[in-house]
Amino acid sequence: MVDIKPIAKKSSSNLVVISNRGACTFKETPQGIKAIPSISGLVSALLPVLDIEGGSWIAWGGRYGKESEVIGNSLAISSNDSKFIFHEVMLTREEVELYYNGFSNSCLWPLCHNFIEKAVFKEEYWKAYCEVNKKYSSVFLKTAGLEDWVWVHDYHLALLPGYIRKSRPHARVALFWHIPFPPPEIFNVIPWSKEIIRGMLESQLIGFHSPKYVQNFIQTAKEIAGAEVDFINGYIYCSGRKIKVITAPIGIDWHEIRDLAKNNQIIQKAAEIRKAAGGEYLLLGVDRLDYTKGIIERLKAVSWLLKNHSQYRSKLTFIQIAAPSRENNSAYQKLRHQVEETIGYLNGIFTENYHVPIRYIFKSLDKSELVAHYLAADMALVTPLKDGMNLVAKEYVAANDKDIGVLLLSSFAGAASQLKGALISNPYNTRETSAQIIKGLKMSLIEKKQRLAAMNRVVKEQDIYWWWQKFQQSWREASRGKCLMETL
């Protein structure tokens, strides 16, 4: 934990990252307010960038405040040779419930993943979403300089570029959308779709993980917002402004994963996991417990394999790690019950000679524990029903740099367009997924090494630093060279 210290506002040009959650979670203790480092995919992606650039990060710190409170603590965070400032946005319990659990995760999240039937549209959700986006804008205006570069992240803050531009017409604002972006006929189901698109289009630059999402967004801007578009060059013309839209698939810090994979204690832990699992083959799934991740469909594929290829029942173990997610949401509570009931049922059927084929871990594991599981597994099953990218796939590849692991990847994961050495399956096709698992288990050592080597080249060449440099260069061009910060 880190002690809280007040920070003076900077006047020079800086990078300002804005997201729903940030580098720290603030916790009140008898000794005062402490900051606990956050663990998430977004944090892992953005910390290396802020290590390079410095600047500030604006986000909710996990504490509840009064309705009149806007900005909370400001904390200096040092990492390597760099330092950035974390500015806390204060939200009420009701705002978090309506904006985050409500509009963000009960409306935008399911709809963007093509689960229209799960999307909930409530006026009170929308109003809270607007008000919270305004709060973020207020914190930005209180803490950021006129020449700062403003990098907004993800679907929680789609309106923020518009609110910022109202107060600062010449602000340099970019947005990165981390989840899938659906085609216009799906996005337009949202009653407030036009307002959302208009808010996003106040950015100079908008980034997505895949060309498909870029095309979907440009088409949506044309059909819903009435914008003029250039599909070939990735431009949208709206309200007298020119917005660039790019494909920038996010990477990982593979150096961190590689170093962990070489750690003797983690290697020993991997051996212990392997021994405890039993059998000859170890399969691994690592996900947040979310209906988009295809956990139930994956279990069906494992079931089909064990039912139709009984010789694997005493030889195969599947470990499913499911990190708790949105536990107060009824849909996620129902999913947890379904997953646990399914695993219990399948183990009851397919346990032979006291070998339990499916192991289930319902908790968040730190990076070192995950890498130990990556090293232990013969094969990773990364089979979401829909995913913006999926960094577990890239982490598994990086951990097995010179080993013989096999990656089975859903055709609906953003990573599938990059990791050509993976086996690919449609997670809705139980028989196909099962057949691909068997193919991976039977694959020759030479082919395994060749596939891993090809994927590792991509993971290393297109890592988190490459992602930032690609986005940074496009941002330069979109800003037409005006008042560039030294590092941009």
C-alpha positions as CSV (number, residue, x, y, z in Angstrom):
1,M,0.0,0.0,0.0
2,V,1.1,3.6,-0.7
3,D,0.6,6.6,1.5
4,I,-1.5,9.4,0.0
5,K,0.2,12.8,-0.7
6,P,-1.3,15.9,-2.2
7,I,0.1,16.8,-5.7
8,A,0.3,20.2,-7.3
9,K,-1.2,20.6,-10.7
10,K,1.2,20.6,-13.6
11,S,1.1,23.3,-16.3
12,S,3.3,21.8,-19.0
13,S,2.1,19.5,-21.7
14,N,1.4,15.9,-20.5
15,L,-0.3,12.7,-21.4
16,V,-3.6,12.3,-19.5
17,V,-5.1,8.8,-19.5
18,I,-8.7,8.6,-18.5
19,S,-10.6,5.3,-17.7
20,N,-13.2,3.8,-15.5
21,R,-10.7,2.2,-13.1
22,G,-7.1,3.0,-12.8
23,A,-3.7,2.2,-11.3
24,C,-5.0,2.2,-7.7
25,T,-7.9,1.2,-5.5
26,F,-8.2,3.5,-2.5
27,K,-9.0,1.8,0.8
28,E,-9.9,3.5,4.1
29,T,-7.9,2.0,7.0
30,P,-7.5,3.0,10.7
31,Q,-4.2,4.5,9.7
32,G,-5.8,6.6,7.0
33,I,-6.5,6.2,3.3
34,K,-4.2,3.8,1.5
35,A,-3.7,3.1,-2.2
36,I,-3.6,-0.6,-3.3
37,P,-2.2,-1.3,-6.8
38,S,-5.0,-2.5,-9.1
39,I,-4.8,-5.7,-11.2
40,S,-6.5,-5.8,-14.5
41,G,-5.8,-6.1,-18.2
42,L,-6.3,-2.4,-18.7
43,V,-3.8,-1.5,-16.0
44,S,-1.3,-4.0,-17.4
45,A,-1.6,-2.3,-20.8
46,L,-1.4,1.3,-19.7
47,L,1.2,1.2,-16.9
48,P,4.1,0.6,-19.4
49,V,2.9,3.6,-21.4
50,L,2.8,5.8,-18.4
51,D,6.2,4.5,-17.4
52,I,7.5,5.9,-20.6
53,E,5.5,9.1,-20.9
54,G,4.7,10.1,-17.3
55,G,1.7,12.4,-17.0
56,S,-1.5,11.6,-15.2
57,W,-4.3,9.0,-14.9
58,I,-7.9,10.0,-14.1
59,A,-10.2,7.2,-12.8
60,W,-12.5,6.1,-10.1
61,G,-10.6,4.7,-7.1
62,G,-13.2,2.3,-5.8
63,R,-14.4,4.6,-3.0
64,Y,-17.9,6.0,-2.7
65,G,-18.4,9.7,-2.1
66,K,-21.2,12.2,-1.7
67,E,-23.1,13.5,-4.7
68,S,-21.4,16.9,-4.3
69,E,-17.9,15.4,-4.4
70,V,-16.1,15.3,-7.7
71,I,-12.4,14.9,-7.1
72,G,-10.8,12.9,-4.3
73,N,-7.1,12.1,-3.8
74,S,-4.2,12.8,-6.0
75,L,-1.3,10.4,-5.7
76,A,2.2,10.3,-7.2
77,I,3.0,6.9,-8.5
78,S,6.6,6.0,-9.3
79,S,7.5,3.1,-11.6
80,N,11.0,2.5,-12.9
81,D,12.4,5.9,-13.8
82,S,9.1,7.6,-14.4
83,K,6.4,9.2,-12.3
84,F,2.7,9.9,-13.0
85,I,-0.2,11.3,-11.0
86,F,-3.3,9.4,-10.2
87,H,-6.4,11.6,-9.8
88,E,-9.4,10.0,-8.1
89,V,-12.9,10.6,-9.5
90,M,-15.5,10.4,-6.7
91,L,-18.7,8.5,-7.4
92,T,-21.7,7.8,-5.2
93,R,-22.9,4.2,-4.6
94,E,-26.0,4.9,-6.8
95,E,-23.9,6.3,-9.6
96,V,-21.7,3.2,-9.7
97,E,-24.8,1.0,-9.7
98,L,-26.6,2.9,-12.5
99,Y,-23.6,4.0,-14.6
100,Y,-21.3,1.0,-14.2
101,N,-23.4,-2.0,-13.4
102,G,-26.4,-0.5,-15.2
103,F,-25.6,1.3,-18.5
104,S,-22.0,0.2,-19.1
105,N,-22.3,-3.5,-18.2
106,S,-26.0,-4.3,-18.6
107,C,-26.5,-2.3,-21.8
108,L,-23.3,-1.6,-23.7
109,W,-21.3,-4.7,-22.8
110,P,-23.8,-7.3,-23.9
111,L,-24.9,-5.4,-26.9
112,C,-21.3,-4.9,-28.2
113,H,-20.7,-8.6,-27.8
114,N,-23.9,-9.3,-29.9
115,F,-25.9,-10.5,-26.9
116,I,-28.9,-8.2,-27.7
117,E,-31.3,-10.3,-25.6
118,K,-29.2,-9.6,-22.4
119,A,-29.1,-5.8,-23.0
120,V,-31.2,-3.7,-20.6
121,F,-32.3,-0.2,-21.6
122,K,-33.4,2.1,-18.8
123,E,-33.7,5.9,-18.8
124,E,-32.2,6.0,-15.3
125,Y,-29.1,4.1,-16.5
126,W,-28.6,6.5,-19.4
127,K,-29.0,9.6,-17.2
128,A,-26.4,8.3,-14.7
129,Y,-24.1,7.4,-17.6
130,C,-24.3,11.0,-18.8
131,E,-23.7,12.5,-15.4
132,V,-20.7,10.3,-14.6
133,N,-19.1,11.2,-17.9
134,K,-19.6,14.8,-17.0
135,K,-17.9,14.2,-13.6
136,Y,-14.9,12.8,-15.4
137,S,-14.8,15.8,-17.6
138,S,-14.9,18.1,-14.5
139,V,-12.0,16.3,-12.9
140,F,-10.0,16.6,-16.2
141,L,-10.7,20.3,-16.4
142,K,-9.5,20.8,-12.8
143,T,-6.3,18.8,-13.2
144,A,-5.1,19.0,-16.8
145,G,-3.3,21.7,-18.7
146,L,-4.5,23.3,-21.9
147,E,-1.8,21.6,-24.0
148,D,-2.2,18.1,-22.5
149,W,-2.9,15.0,-24.7
150,V,-6.1,13.3,-23.5
151,W,-6.4,9.6,-24.0
152,V,-9.9,8.2,-23.1
153,H,-10.4,4.5,-22.7
154,D,-13.3,2.2,-23.4
155,Y,-17.0,2.0,-23.5
156,H,-17.6,3.4,-20.0
157,L,-16.6,6.9,-21.2
158,A,-17.9,7.2,-24.8
159,L,-19.5,10.6,-24.1
160,L,-16.4,12.1,-22.5
161,P,-14.7,13.4,-25.7
162,G,-17.8,15.5,-26.4
163,Y,-17.9,16.9,-22.9
164,I,-14.2,17.8,-23.0
165,R,-14.5,19.5,-26.3
166,K,-17.4,21.7,-25.2
167,S,-15.1,23.3,-22.6
168,R,-11.9,23.0,-24.6
169,P,-12.6,23.2,-28.3
170,H,-9.0,22.7,-29.3
171,A,-8.3,19.8,-26.9
172,R,-6.2,16.9,-28.3
173,V,-8.5,14.0,-27.5
174,A,-8.1,10.3,-28.6
175,L,-10.3,7.3,-27.7
176,F,-9.4,3.6,-27.6
177,W,-12.3,1.1,-27.6
178,H,-11.2,-2.1,-26.0
179,I,-14.2,-4.3,-26.6
180,P,-15.8,-5.4,-29.9
181,F,-17.7,-2.8,-31.9
182,P,-20.9,-4.3,-33.5
183,P,-22.4,-3.6,-36.9
184,P,-24.8,-0.6,-37.1
185,E,-28.0,-2.7,-37.1
186,I,-27.0,-4.0,-33.6
187,F,-25.6,-0.7,-32.2
188,N,-28.7,1.1,-33.3
189,V,-30.8,-1.0,-31.0
190,I,-29.6,1.3,-28.2
191,P,-32.2,4.2,-27.8
192,W,-29.3,6.7,-27.4
193,S,-27.0,5.3,-30.1
194,K,-26.8,8.6,-32.0
195,E,-25.7,10.5,-28.8
196,I,-23.0,7.9,-28.1
197,I,-21.6,8.0,-31.6
198,R,-21.7,11.8,-31.6
199,G,-19.8,11.9,-28.3
200,M,-17.1,9.5,-29.7
201,L,-16.7,11.6,-32.8
202,E,-15.5,14.5,-30.8
203,S,-12.2,12.6,-30.7
204,Q,-9.4,13.3,-33.1
205,L,-8.4,9.7,-33.3
206,I,-10.4,6.5,-32.4
207,G,-8.7,3.1,-32.2
208,F,-10.0,-0.5,-32.3
209,H,-8.4,-3.9,-32.1
210,S,-9.4,-5.2,-35.5
211,P,-10.2,-4.0,-39.0
212,K,-13.7,-5.5,-38.6
213,Y,-14.4,-3.2,-35.7
214,V,-13.1,-0.2,-37.6
215,Q,-15.4,-0.9,-40.5
216,N,-18.3,-1.5,-38.2
217,F,-17.7,1.9,-36.5
218,I,-17.3,3.8,-39.7
219,Q,-20.5,2.3,-41.1
220,T,-22.3,3.1,-37.9
221,A,-21.1,6.7,-38.0
222,K,-22.4,7.0,-41.5
223,E,-25.8,5.4,-40.9
224,I,-26.6,6.6,-37.3
225,A,-24.8,10.0,-37.1
226,G,-25.1,10.9,-40.8
227,A,-21.4,11.5,-41.1
228,E,-19.5,11.4,-44.4
229,V,-16.9,8.6,-44.4
230,D,-13.9,7.4,-46.3
231,F,-13.7,3.6,-45.7
232,I,-10.4,3.2,-47.7
233,N,-8.4,5.7,-45.6
234,G,-10.3,5.4,-42.4
235,Y,-11.7,8.9,-42.1
236,I,-15.0,10.3,-40.8
237,Y,-16.1,13.8,-41.5
238,C,-18.5,15.2,-38.9
239,S,-19.4,18.8,-37.7
240,G,-16.6,20.3,-39.7
241,R,-14.0,18.0,-38.2
242,K,-11.9,15.1,-39.6
243,I,-11.6,12.0,-37.4
244,K,-9.1,9.3,-38.1
245,V,-10.1,5.7,-37.2
246,I,-7.4,3.0,-37.0
247,T,-6.7,-0.6,-36.2
248,A,-4.3,-1.0,-33.4
249,P,-4.3,-4.5,-31.8
250,I,-3.1,-4.3,-28.2
251,G,-0.1,-6.3,-27.2
252,I,1.5,-7.4,-23.9
253,D,4.7,-6.8,-22.1
254,W,6.2,-10.1,-23.1
255,H,9.5,-9.3,-21.3
256,E,7.6,-9.5,-18.0
257,I,5.9,-12.9,-18.9
258,R,9.2,-14.3,-20.2
259,D,11.1,-13.3,-17.0
260,L,8.4,-14.9,-14.8
261,A,8.5,-18.1,-17.0
262,K,12.3,-18.4,-16.3
263,N,11.9,-18.0,-12.5
264,N,12.9,-21.2,-10.8
265,Q,10.2,-20.9,-8.1
266,I,7.5,-20.5,-10.8
267,I,8.9,-23.4,-12.8
268,Q,8.8,-25.6,-9.6
269,K,5.2,-24.4,-9.0
270,A,4.3,-25.5,-12.6
271,A,5.7,-28.9,-11.9
272,E,3.6,-29.2,-8.7
273,I,0.4,-28.1,-10.6
274,R,1.2,-30.7,-13.2
275,K,1.7,-33.5,-10.7
276,A,-1.4,-32.6,-8.7
277,A,-3.6,-32.6,-11.8
278,G,-2.7,-36.2,-12.7
279,G,-3.0,-37.8,-16.1
280,E,-1.0,-37.4,-19.2
281,Y,-2.5,-34.2,-20.7
282,L,-3.3,-30.9,-19.0
283,L,-5.7,-28.4,-20.6
284,L,-6.2,-24.9,-19.3
285,G,-8.9,-22.2,-19.5
286,V,-8.3,-18.7,-17.9
287,D,-11.2,-16.2,-18.0
288,R,-13.2,-13.7,-16.1
289,L,-16.5,-15.4,-15.2
290,D,-18.4,-13.8,-18.0
291,Y,-21.0,-15.2,-20.4
292,T,-19.0,-13.8,-23.4
293,K,-16.0,-16.1,-22.6
294,G,-17.7,-19.3,-23.7
295,I,-17.0,-21.3,-20.5
296,I,-20.2,-23.4,-20.8
297,E,-19.5,-24.1,-24.5
298,R,-16.0,-25.1,-23.6
299,L,-17.2,-27.5,-21.0
300,K,-19.6,-29.0,-23.6
301,A,-16.6,-29.6,-25.9
302,V,-14.6,-31.3,-23.2
303,S,-17.7,-33.4,-22.3
304,W,-18.2,-34.4,-25.9
305,L,-14.5,-35.5,-26.1
306,L,-14.7,-37.6,-22.9
307,K,-17.9,-39.2,-24.0
308,N,-16.8,-40.1,-27.5
309,H,-13.1,-40.8,-26.8
310,S,-13.3,-42.7,-23.5
311,Q,-9.5,-43.5,-23.7
312,Y,-8.9,-39.9,-22.5
313,R,-11.0,-40.1,-19.4
314,S,-8.1,-41.2,-17.1
315,K,-5.5,-39.3,-19.1
316,L,-6.9,-35.8,-19.5
317,T,-7.3,-33.0,-16.9
318,F,-8.9,-29.7,-17.7
319,I,-8.3,-26.8,-15.3
320,Q,-10.7,-23.9,-15.6
321,I,-9.7,-20.7,-13.8
322,A,-12.6,-18.3,-13.5
323,A,-11.9,-14.9,-11.9
324,P,-14.9,-13.4,-10.1
325,S,-16.7,-10.7,-12.0
326,R,-19.6,-8.4,-11.4
327,E,-20.8,-10.6,-8.6
328,N,-23.8,-8.5,-7.8
329,N,-25.2,-8.9,-11.3
330,S,-28.0,-11.5,-11.5
331,A,-26.8,-12.7,-14.9
332,Y,-23.4,-13.4,-13.6
333,Q,-24.7,-15.1,-10.5
334,K,-26.8,-17.4,-12.7
335,L,-23.7,-18.1,-14.9
336,R,-21.6,-19.0,-11.9
337,H,-24.3,-21.5,-10.7
338,Q,-24.5,-23.0,-14.2
339,V,-20.8,-23.4,-14.5
340,E,-20.3,-25.0,-11.1
341,E,-23.4,-27.3,-11.6
342,T,-22.1,-28.4,-15.0
343,I,-18.6,-29.2,-13.7
344,G,-20.0,-31.2,-10.8
345,Y,-22.3,-33.1,-13.2
346,L,-19.5,-33.9,-15.7
347,N,-17.1,-35.0,-13.0
348,G,-19.8,-37.3,-11.6
349,I,-20.1,-39.0,-15.1
350,F,-16.5,-39.0,-16.3
351,T,-14.4,-39.7,-13.1
352,E,-12.6,-43.0,-13.5
353,N,-10.2,-44.7,-11.1
354,Y,-10.6,-41.6,-8.9
355,H,-9.1,-39.3,-11.6
356,V,-11.2,-36.1,-11.6
357,P,-11.1,-34.7,-15.2
358,I,-12.2,-31.2,-14.5
359,R,-10.7,-28.9,-11.9
360,Y,-12.2,-25.5,-11.1
361,I,-10.6,-22.5,-9.5
362,F,-13.0,-19.6,-8.7
363,K,-10.6,-16.7,-7.7
364,S,-8.3,-14.2,-9.2
365,L,-4.7,-15.4,-9.5
366,D,-1.7,-13.0,-9.7
367,K,0.5,-13.0,-12.8
368,S,3.1,-15.4,-11.3
369,E,0.4,-18.0,-10.5
370,L,-1.0,-17.6,-14.0
371,V,2.4,-18.1,-15.6
372,A,2.9,-21.3,-13.5
373,H,-0.4,-22.6,-15.0
374,Y,0.7,-21.6,-18.5
375,L,3.9,-23.5,-18.1
376,A,2.1,-26.6,-16.7
377,A,-0.5,-26.8,-19.5
378,D,-0.1,-28.8,-22.7
379,M,-2.8,-26.7,-24.3
380,A,-4.7,-23.5,-23.6
381,L,-8.3,-23.3,-24.6
382,V,-9.1,-19.6,-25.3
383,T,-12.5,-19.9,-26.9
384,P,-14.7,-16.9,-26.1
385,L,-18.0,-16.4,-27.9
386,K,-16.8,-12.8,-28.7
387,D,-13.8,-10.9,-27.5
388,G,-12.2,-7.6,-28.4
389,M,-8.7,-9.1,-28.2
390,N,-8.0,-11.6,-25.4
391,L,-4.5,-11.2,-23.9
392,V,-4.5,-14.6,-22.1
393,A,-3.8,-16.1,-25.6
394,K,-0.7,-13.9,-26.0
395,E,0.5,-14.5,-22.4
396,Y,0.3,-18.3,-22.9
397,V,2.3,-18.0,-26.1
398,A,4.9,-15.8,-24.4
399,A,5.3,-18.0,-21.4
400,N,5.9,-21.0,-23.7
401,D,8.5,-19.3,-25.8
402,K,10.7,-22.3,-26.3
403,D,8.4,-25.0,-25.0
404,I,5.8,-27.1,-26.8
405,G,2.4,-25.7,-25.7
406,V,-0.6,-25.6,-28.1
407,L,-3.1,-22.7,-28.3
408,L,-6.7,-23.3,-29.3
409,L,-8.3,-20.0,-30.2
410,S,-11.9,-19.0,-31.0
411,S,-12.4,-17.5,-34.4
412,F,-14.4,-14.8,-32.6
413,A,-11.5,-13.5,-30.5
414,G,-9.7,-10.5,-31.8
415,A,-6.3,-12.3,-31.3
416,A,-7.3,-14.8,-34.0
417,S,-6.4,-12.3,-36.7
418,Q,-2.8,-12.1,-35.4
419,L,-2.0,-15.5,-34.0
420,K,-2.0,-17.5,-37.1
421,G,-0.2,-20.4,-35.5
422,A,-3.1,-21.2,-33.2
423,L,-5.6,-24.0,-33.9
424,I,-9.0,-22.2,-34.6
425,S,-12.5,-23.4,-33.7
426,N,-16.0,-22.1,-33.6
427,P,-16.9,-22.3,-29.9
428,Y,-20.6,-22.9,-30.8
429,N,-19.5,-26.0,-32.7
430,T,-19.0,-28.6,-29.9
431,R,-17.8,-31.3,-32.2
432,E,-15.3,-29.1,-34.0
433,T,-13.8,-27.7,-30.8
434,S,-13.5,-31.2,-29.4
435,A,-11.8,-32.4,-32.6
436,Q,-9.3,-29.4,-32.4
437,I,-8.5,-30.4,-28.9
438,I,-7.6,-33.9,-30.0
439,K,-5.6,-32.5,-32.9
440,G,-3.6,-30.4,-30.5
441,L,-2.9,-33.4,-28.2
442,K,-1.8,-35.5,-31.1
443,M,0.3,-32.8,-32.8
444,S,3.9,-33.6,-33.4
445,L,6.7,-31.9,-31.4
446,I,8.0,-30.3,-34.6
447,E,4.7,-28.8,-35.5
448,K,4.1,-27.5,-32.0
449,K,7.4,-25.7,-32.0
450,Q,6.9,-24.3,-35.4
451,R,3.4,-22.9,-34.5
452,L,4.7,-21.5,-31.2
453,A,7.7,-19.8,-32.9
454,A,5.4,-18.1,-35.5
455,M,3.1,-16.8,-32.8
456,N,5.9,-15.6,-30.6
457,R,7.3,-13.5,-33.4
458,V,4.0,-11.7,-33.6
459,V,3.7,-11.3,-29.8
460,K,7.2,-9.9,-29.6
461,E,7.1,-7.7,-32.6
462,Q,3.6,-6.3,-31.9
463,D,3.9,-5.9,-28.1
464,I,2.5,-3.3,-25.8
465,Y,5.2,-0.8,-26.8
466,W,4.5,-1.3,-30.5
467,W,0.8,-0.7,-29.8
468,W,1.5,2.6,-28.1
469,Q,4.0,3.7,-30.8
470,K,1.4,2.9,-33.5
471,F,-1.3,4.8,-31.7
472,Q,1.1,7.6,-30.9
473,Q,2.1,8.1,-34.5
474,S,-1.5,8.2,-35.8
475,W,-2.3,10.7,-33.0
476,R,0.5,12.9,-34.3
477,E,-0.9,12.9,-37.8
478,A,-4.5,13.5,-36.6
479,S,-3.3,16.5,-34.6
480,R,-1.6,17.9,-37.7
481,G,1.6,18.6,-35.8
482,K,0.2,21.3,-33.5
483,C,1.9,21.8,-30.1
484,L,3.3,18.3,-29.9
485,M,4.6,17.1,-26.6
486,E,8.3,16.1,-26.7
487,T,7.7,12.4,-26.4
488,L,5.0,12.3,-29.1
